[in-house]
Amino acid sequence: MYITYRFKDSTNGYITVRRELDGAGIPANDSTVFKTSGQLSGSTGWNVVHLVPTSTIECESISFRIATSNNSGVDATGFLEINDISIEYRPKRKRAT
């Protein structure tokens, strides 16, 4: 997953992406973590972060929840702007038997 983002001010922070699979519901604070970024620069220009899950995910559908926090762990979502999101995936072919 590639996220093009910027912060509205010079706040440094982290982006956490949570996920739910196959229509299991809307991702919430207790959903499985897809990936958390390292500390991101507080630059107000556009930046790209590349997030890769720790293991392969197999599913029919996936939904995401994106949140940020600052260095103190306080929710900083109000300071984040997202320009675009790209998701890299590969279809898995299943053989009928």
Secondary structure, 3 states (H helix, E strand, C coil): CEEEEEECCCCCEEEEEEEEECCCCCCCCCCEEEEECCCECCCCCCEEEECCCCCCCCCCCEEEEEEEEECCCCECHHHEEEEEEECCCCCCCCCCC
